[in-house]
Amino acid sequence: MKVFVTGGSGFVGGHVIEALSAHHEVVAMARSDRSAAVVRGFGAVPVRCSLDDVSAEQLQGVDAVVHAAAYVEEWGEEADYWRANVDGTQRLLDAARAAGVRRFVAVSTNATVFDGRGQRQVDESCAYADDPRFPYGRSKAESERRVLAANDAGFTTIAVRPCFVWGPRDNSVLPALTRMVKEGSFVWLDQGRAVVSTTHVFNLVHAIERALVGGEGGQAYFVSDGEATDVRSFLSGLAATAGLDVDAAWSVPSGAVVGLATALEAIWRRMGWTRLPPLPGWRPCSWRPT
């Protein structure tokens, strides 16, 4: 099988390339010389293009697409999320269909159904949030809708929804945790009692491999490590792998932090400031206990 991967120079996409290249021919989107060198190192042949200009010509002979690229910044303009996550996905879908690609697997997120409140026992029957609170979730929900709506007899589309992805080469969770501990800004919310599902990157890659050969077209599938855990257990264990001790950190009530985060976010948007607020609202909300 010839597989085209987007986001291949990133955390998830890099692991996807490494796994697939052992058994398949893998080509990967590369926006720059640096990206081309990275995906080549993982085992893919780089294709110089981006989500802004990918075309059917660049997907000729491809059997399947794994779409792992996304705009995932903690803070940004709504238009930035929409351009990459919605318009970019639509452009890739159109190019794949025109090139005769048979299968399209999108790396989505649990944020598609997240409305800012704690959630328990959520499965694939859960509807999209009526008004997703954060621009990332809004853009990914619309992106996923378009992916699943594109499914037809000759073009199978599937979305996989990981939550809290972690593992080797993590460039988000552990680096952020390390930074906060070193600068003394790490605190627990409600003693870290919030329940959370996690997804090791190897489990996510396995789910993607399964979606390339099976699964029901037009459907989204949650991917997790199995049993849910609490934030304190997970982050304490993760911190320990980097030699960090977070157990003695202070704890603050989540209600107060969420209220402050919401107020700061409103001020930042009203003033048009582009730098990251001191407390991005989505981060504490995503760990609130129900």
C-alpha positions as CSV (number, residue, x, y, z in Angstrom):
1,M,0.0,0.0,0.0
2,K,1.2,3.5,-0.8
3,V,0.3,5.9,2.1
4,F,0.5,9.7,2.1
5,V,1.0,11.2,5.6
6,T,0.5,14.8,6.7
7,G,2.1,16.1,9.9
8,G,4.9,13.6,9.4
9,S,7.6,15.9,11.0
10,G,5.5,16.1,14.2
11,F,5.0,13.9,17.2
12,V,2.2,11.7,16.0
13,G,3.0,11.8,12.3
14,G,6.6,10.8,12.9
15,H,5.5,7.6,14.8
16,V,3.0,6.9,12.0
17,I,5.7,7.0,9.4
18,E,8.0,4.8,11.4
19,A,5.4,2.1,11.9
20,L,4.0,2.2,8.3
21,S,7.3,2.3,6.5
22,A,8.1,-1.2,7.8
23,H,5.4,-2.7,5.6
24,H,4.2,0.0,3.2
25,E,5.5,2.7,0.8
26,V,5.2,6.0,2.7
27,V,5.3,9.5,1.2
28,A,4.9,12.5,3.5
29,M,3.9,16.1,3.1
30,A,6.9,18.4,3.7
31,R,6.5,22.2,3.8
32,S,10.2,23.0,4.1
33,D,13.7,21.6,3.8
34,R,13.8,20.9,7.5
35,S,10.5,19.0,7.4
36,A,11.7,17.0,4.4
37,A,14.8,16.0,6.2
38,V,12.8,14.9,9.3
39,V,10.3,12.8,7.4
40,R,13.1,11.2,5.4
41,G,14.7,10.3,8.6
42,F,11.6,8.6,9.8
43,G,11.4,6.5,6.6
44,A,9.2,8.5,4.2
45,V,9.8,10.1,0.8
46,P,9.1,13.8,1.2
47,V,6.6,15.5,-1.1
48,R,7.0,19.3,-1.1
49,C,3.6,20.8,-0.5
50,S,1.4,22.1,2.3
51,L,-2.3,22.1,3.3
52,D,-2.5,25.4,1.5
53,D,-1.6,24.0,-1.9
54,V,-1.8,20.2,-1.9
55,S,-3.1,18.9,-5.2
56,A,-4.3,15.7,-6.8
57,E,-1.1,15.6,-8.8
58,Q,0.9,15.1,-5.6
59,L,-1.3,12.2,-4.5
60,Q,-1.2,10.2,-7.8
61,G,-0.8,6.5,-7.1
62,V,-1.6,6.9,-3.4
63,D,-3.9,4.3,-1.9
64,A,-4.5,5.9,1.5
65,V,-4.0,9.2,3.3
66,V,-3.3,9.6,7.0
67,H,-4.0,13.2,7.9
68,A,-2.2,14.0,11.2
69,A,-1.4,17.7,10.5
70,A,-3.3,20.3,12.5
71,Y,-3.0,23.7,14.1
72,V,-2.9,23.0,17.8
73,E,-1.5,26.2,19.3
74,E,-2.8,27.1,22.8
75,W,-3.7,30.6,21.6
76,G,-4.5,32.1,18.3
77,E,-7.0,33.8,16.0
78,E,-10.1,31.8,15.0
79,A,-9.1,32.2,11.4
80,D,-5.8,30.5,11.9
81,Y,-7.4,27.4,13.3
82,W,-10.0,27.4,10.6
83,R,-7.6,27.9,7.7
84,A,-5.4,24.9,8.7
85,N,-7.9,22.5,10.3
86,V,-11.0,23.1,8.2
87,D,-9.9,24.6,4.8
88,G,-6.7,22.6,4.8
89,T,-8.6,19.3,5.5
90,Q,-11.1,20.1,2.8
91,R,-8.4,20.8,0.3
92,L,-6.7,17.5,1.1
93,L,-10.0,15.6,0.9
94,D,-10.7,17.1,-2.6
95,A,-7.2,16.3,-3.8
96,A,-7.4,12.7,-2.5
97,R,-10.8,12.1,-4.1
98,A,-9.6,13.6,-7.4
99,A,-6.4,11.4,-7.3
100,G,-8.5,8.2,-6.8
101,V,-7.3,7.6,-3.2
102,R,-9.4,4.8,-1.7
103,R,-9.1,5.5,2.1
104,F,-8.7,8.6,4.2
105,V,-7.9,8.4,8.0
106,A,-8.0,11.6,9.9
107,V,-6.4,12.1,13.3
108,S,-9.2,13.9,15.1
109,T,-9.6,14.6,18.9
110,N,-11.9,14.2,21.8
111,A,-12.2,18.0,21.7
112,T,-14.8,17.6,18.9
113,V,-17.4,16.8,21.6
114,F,-16.0,18.9,24.5
115,D,-18.1,21.8,25.6
116,G,-16.0,23.1,28.4
117,R,-17.5,20.9,31.2
118,G,-16.2,17.7,32.6
119,Q,-17.4,14.6,30.8
120,R,-17.8,11.0,31.8
121,Q,-18.8,7.8,29.9
122,V,-18.5,9.5,26.6
123,D,-18.6,7.2,23.5
124,E,-19.1,7.5,19.8
125,S,-22.8,8.1,20.2
126,C,-22.1,11.5,21.8
127,A,-23.2,14.4,19.6
128,Y,-20.9,17.2,18.7
129,A,-21.0,20.1,21.2
130,D,-23.7,22.6,20.3
131,D,-21.2,25.5,20.8
132,P,-17.6,24.2,21.4
133,R,-16.0,26.7,23.8
134,F,-12.6,26.8,22.2
135,P,-11.5,27.6,18.6
136,Y,-9.4,24.5,18.4
137,G,-12.4,22.3,19.2
138,R,-14.7,24.2,16.9
139,S,-12.3,23.8,14.0
140,K,-11.6,20.2,14.6
141,A,-15.3,19.4,15.0
142,E,-16.0,21.0,11.6
143,S,-13.0,19.2,10.1
144,E,-14.2,15.9,11.3
145,R,-17.7,16.5,10.0
146,R,-16.3,17.1,6.5
147,V,-14.1,14.0,6.7
148,L,-17.0,11.8,7.7
149,A,-19.4,13.4,5.2
150,A,-17.0,12.7,2.3
151,N,-17.4,8.9,2.8
152,D,-18.8,7.0,-0.1
153,A,-18.6,3.7,-1.9
154,G,-15.3,4.5,-3.5
155,F,-13.8,6.7,-0.8
156,T,-13.7,5.3,2.8
157,T,-13.2,8.0,5.4
158,I,-12.6,7.4,9.1
159,A,-11.6,9.6,12.1
160,V,-9.8,8.5,15.2
161,R,-10.2,10.5,18.4
162,P,-7.3,10.3,20.8
163,C,-7.2,12.2,24.1
164,F,-4.1,13.5,25.9
165,V,-1.5,11.8,23.6
166,W,1.8,11.0,25.3
167,G,4.9,8.9,24.7
168,P,8.4,9.0,23.2
169,R,9.3,12.3,21.5
170,D,6.2,14.0,23.1
171,N,6.6,17.7,22.3
172,S,3.6,19.0,24.3
173,V,2.6,17.4,27.6
174,L,6.0,16.6,29.2
175,P,7.8,19.7,27.9
176,A,5.1,21.9,29.3
177,L,5.1,20.0,32.6
178,T,8.9,20.3,32.8
179,R,8.8,24.0,32.1
180,M,6.1,24.7,34.7
181,V,7.9,22.7,37.4
182,K,11.2,24.5,36.7
183,E,9.7,28.0,36.8
184,G,7.6,27.2,39.9
185,S,4.2,27.7,38.2
186,F,2.9,24.1,38.4
187,V,-0.2,23.7,40.7
188,W,-2.8,21.0,41.1
189,L,-6.4,21.7,40.4
190,D,-8.7,20.1,43.1
191,Q,-5.7,17.9,44.2
192,G,-5.6,16.4,40.7
193,R,-8.7,14.3,41.3
194,A,-10.2,14.9,37.9
195,V,-10.6,11.7,35.9
196,V,-9.0,11.7,32.5
197,S,-8.5,9.3,29.5
198,T,-5.1,9.1,27.9
199,T,-3.7,7.8,24.7
200,H,-0.1,6.5,24.3
201,V,1.2,7.3,20.9
202,F,1.8,3.6,20.2
203,N,-1.8,2.9,20.8
204,L,-2.9,5.7,18.5
205,V,-0.6,4.4,15.8
206,H,-2.0,0.9,16.2
207,A,-5.5,2.4,15.8
208,I,-4.5,4.2,12.7
209,E,-3.0,1.0,11.2
210,R,-6.3,-0.8,11.9
211,A,-8.3,2.1,10.3
212,L,-6.2,1.7,7.1
213,V,-7.6,-1.8,6.6
214,G,-10.9,-1.9,8.6
215,G,-13.5,0.0,10.4
216,E,-16.8,1.4,9.2
217,G,-16.5,4.3,6.7
218,G,-18.1,7.6,7.8
219,Q,-17.5,6.8,11.5
220,A,-15.3,8.3,14.3
221,Y,-13.6,6.1,16.9
222,F,-12.3,7.1,20.3
223,V,-8.8,5.8,21.1
224,S,-7.5,5.4,24.6
225,D,-5.2,3.5,26.8
226,G,-8.1,1.6,28.3
227,E,-9.1,2.4,31.9
228,A,-9.3,6.0,32.8
229,T,-7.0,7.4,35.4
230,D,-6.9,10.6,37.5
231,V,-4.8,13.6,36.6
232,R,-2.6,13.3,39.7
233,S,-1.6,9.7,39.1
234,F,-0.9,10.3,35.4
235,L,1.1,13.5,35.7
236,S,3.0,12.3,38.8
237,G,4.1,9.2,36.9
238,L,4.9,11.2,33.8
239,A,6.9,13.7,35.8
240,A,8.9,11.0,37.4
241,T,10.2,9.8,34.0
242,A,12.0,13.2,33.7
243,G,13.2,13.1,37.3
244,L,10.6,15.7,38.4
245,D,8.6,15.6,41.7
246,V,5.2,17.3,41.5
247,D,3.5,15.6,44.5
248,A,4.3,18.5,46.8
249,A,2.9,21.2,44.5
250,W,0.1,23.4,45.8
251,S,-3.5,22.7,45.0
252,V,-6.1,25.3,44.1
253,P,-9.9,25.1,43.5
254,S,-10.7,24.6,39.8
255,G,-13.6,26.9,40.0
256,A,-11.5,29.9,40.9
257,V,-8.9,29.1,38.3
258,V,-11.4,28.5,35.5
259,G,-13.1,31.8,36.3
260,L,-9.8,33.7,36.3
261,A,-8.8,32.0,33.0
262,T,-12.0,32.9,31.3
263,A,-11.7,36.5,32.4
264,L,-8.1,36.8,31.2
265,E,-9.0,35.2,27.9
266,A,-11.8,37.7,27.4
267,I,-9.4,40.6,28.1
268,W,-6.8,39.2,25.8
269,R,-9.2,38.9,22.9
270,R,-10.8,42.3,23.5
271,M,-7.4,43.9,23.4
272,G,-6.3,41.9,20.4
273,W,-3.1,40.7,22.0
274,T,-1.4,37.9,20.2
275,R,0.9,36.6,23.0
276,L,-0.3,33.7,25.1
277,P,-2.4,34.6,28.1
278,P,-0.9,33.7,31.5
279,L,-3.6,31.0,31.9
280,P,-5.0,29.6,28.7
281,G,-8.7,28.8,29.5
282,W,-8.9,25.4,27.8
283,R,-6.1,23.8,29.8
284,P,-7.7,23.9,33.3
285,C,-11.2,23.3,32.0
286,S,-10.2,20.1,30.2
287,W,-9.2,18.6,33.6
288,R,-12.1,19.7,35.7
289,P,-13.8,16.9,37.7
290,T,-17.5,16.2,36.9
